Amino acid sequence: MYFDPVEALERDALAQLQTDRLRATVERAAKSPFYAKRLAEAGLSAASVTSPEDIRKFPLTGKDDLRSNYPYGFLTCDRRELVRLHASSGTTGNPTAVLYTRKDLDQWAALVARCMYSVGMRKGDVFQNIAGYGLFTGGLGIHYGAEWLGCLTIPAGAGNTKRQIKLIQDFEVTALHIIPSYALYFGSVLEKEGIRPEDFPPRIALIGAEPHTDEARKRIEQLLGLRAFNSYGLSEMNGPGVAFECTEQSGMHIWEDAYIVEVIDPVTLEPVPEGQVGELVLTTLTREGMPIIRYRTRDLTRLLPGQCACGRTHRRIDRISGRADDMLIIKGVNIYPMQVEQVLMTMPEVGQNYLIIIEREGYLDQLRIKVEIQDEYFVEDMRGLRSLQEKIAHKLHDEILITPRVDLVQRGTLPQSEGKAKRVVDARETN
């Protein structure tokens, strides 16, 4: 039933495993220049750990720490033991670089394979990886997990949609890995090519790498004729494979034998009650080359109460609702881009793409939202378009509490990225 028996480990046994691994992680982290100083200043060591809850004694680690200690400040082993480097896509200043030993890569691949198994993938599946390779962890991380599971793996990479479709059809691909925004675009291409969802071979899509709503997931499932499973990962914690849905699709199991999970208030830095949204904080438990203690992901989520019906005992997190640093404040109202998507993806008139634009009019900030409309609704009847415009604006007001300006545009008008979608444009600097 499970890829690894640890998935159903009793909570007491799992807590003891976490304690042992946390103690070993702290001992190993102290070998790095950064943590040697940080732990000494805090008067902490491996002896400070007697339970997983002791993680709260340790100071938080942030992205700025990784950047200011670039390239080797977090390294705990001889450089000759390293076999892989991944890094963030930042274009200015130091990136956040993550270093891997052979053992790190093997453990990462096993975790990703566990994730794939949990959504129904098996040895013999044909898997197409529609993600960018290179420094981005989503390409190689997913690739090696699929091979570890025993799948025929097609490293298609991102883009060239018609070629992707040909590969899927020719090799009877059964599972995909694809970014949600690109999956929505992919579905529109299938429509144009006259390929019905029921004739599209894959039965499973792994989606992640960018926040998305359940409404977007349901639309992807409808367009592609498959089941789409949410995933979560970040390069600082290896990459994909940190948390994954199972076939129940009721939250993402975070693999607690490999990570300690906390959800904190991003302002007070105190833990929030189970079920309350806060900032996700993670600690690696099995990383050899570059362990990280209490990393502030800046991602917003909540711990879901209760145990999943699948029987796995590892706790679940809800889908990422946004980032602590991507909140928009318009006319004194706090707005997250995901709230906009949640509304738009429930409307049959709306296409697969939208763009949020922040403008300044005089001394006031204004919110403008460009929305692609399905072809059958984009007609010459101006009264009909105006009515649809007002309908969208009204539904958005009900969710975000202000009325944005809504521009209706034809499908295919807005820029379409083959990587992570850019959903928000700040036009105030150019006004």
Secondary structure, DSSP 8 states (H G I E B T S, - for coil): --SSGGGG--HHHHHHHHHHHHHHHHHHHTTSHHHHHHHHHHT--GGG-SSGGGGGGS--B-HHHHHHTTTTTT--S-GGGEEEEEE---SSS---EEEEEHHHHHHHHHHHHHHHHHTT--TT-EEEEES--SSSHHHHHHHHHHHHHT-EEE---S--HHHHHHHHHHTT--EEEE-HHHHHHHHHHHHHTT--GGG----EEEE-SS---HHHHHHHHHHHTSEEEEEEEEGGGTEEEEEEE-TT-SSEEE-TTTEEEEEE-TTT--B--TTS-EEEEEEESS-SSS--SSEEEEEEE-EE-S--TT---S-EE----EETT--EEETTEEE-HHHHHHHHTT-TTEEEEEEEEEEEETTEEEEEEEEEE-GGG--S-HHHHHHHHHHHHHHHHHHHSS--EEEEEETT-S---SSS---EEE-GGG-
